């Protein structure tokens, strides 16, 4: 299997037509954002998304599992090679995702 950097580049290419997609490296994996809401990431188990109704609708074969110890279960992405379905799913997930928390700056 490709390393995480190659996988992240592949996912970015698969989702490129959506626009407003970005990722940031985090602890050996990547966190993915769509319109500034986190929708998934690359973990030891591969590419996973938040467990949403849209995710389950597009990937009924995906069983939730924890990406790492103590984490909420996520859905392993089973449609990574289907560009159209992957884009539709991420777009459909948007309204189900929590808004990004704005970190308050500490006063000095």
N, C-alpha and C positions, 0 to 999 in steps of 0.2 A: 504494500500500500504506500501511497505517496506520503512524504513527510507533511507535517502540519502547514508549513509555509506554502508548499505546492497545493495542498488541499484548499487552503484559504484563498489562494489566487484563482483556483478553479471555481470555487463557490462565487467569488466576486464576479467572474466572467459569466457564470450561469445567471446571475441576478442583475447584470449590468443594465439591462433595458428598463428596470424599475427606476433607476436613478435613486439618489438619496440613500444609498447603501454604503456602509463603511464598516471596517473592523479595526480592532485594536488588539495587539498581542497581550496576553495575560497568562502568567504562570505556565508557560510552555504551550498554551493553546491560544485561541482567539475568541473574542466576543464580537458578535455581529449586531449591527444596528440598522434599522430601517426607519427613516424619518425620525431619527434620534430616539427611537424606542428599541430596547434590547429584545431581540427575538430568538437568539440562539447563540451557539458557539461550537468551537472545536475542542473536544476534551479527549481524554485517553481512549474513550469508546468511539471516537469519530465525531461527525457533525450531528448535533442534536439541537432541537428547538424547544421552546417553552410548550408545555402541555396545554393546548387551547382547543376549542371546539373546531376551529378551522383546520388545525393540524391533524386532528383525528379524522375529520371529514376527507381530507386529501390523502391521508395515509392510514386507512383502517387496519392495515397489517402491522403497524408499528406499536410495540408494547412499551409503555413508560418504564424507564430505568433511571437510576440516579447516576449523574455524570461523575460524581466523586462522593466520598463519604460525607454524610451529613447534608447533602444537597437535596432540593426538591426534585422529584422525578421529572425527567424530560423525555421527549420523543426522539428516538433515533430516526434520522432522515432516510427514508427508503426510496425517495424519488429524486435523488441528487442529480441523476443523469437526464432527467426530463425537464429541460429548461423551462418550457411553457408552464407545466404543472407547478414547478417549484416557485416560479414568479407569482402565479395566481395564489398559491398557498400563503406566501409571505405577505402579499398584499391583503388577502382576506384576514390574516391574523392581526393586522394593524390595530383595528378597533378593540381587540381583546387584550392588547398589551398595555401594561401600566405606563403612565407618562414618566419621562425621565425625571428623577429627583434632582433638584438644583441644590448643589452643596453650598451651604452658607459659609462665607469666609469668616475665619476667626479674627476677632479684633485683637490688635496687638497692644 
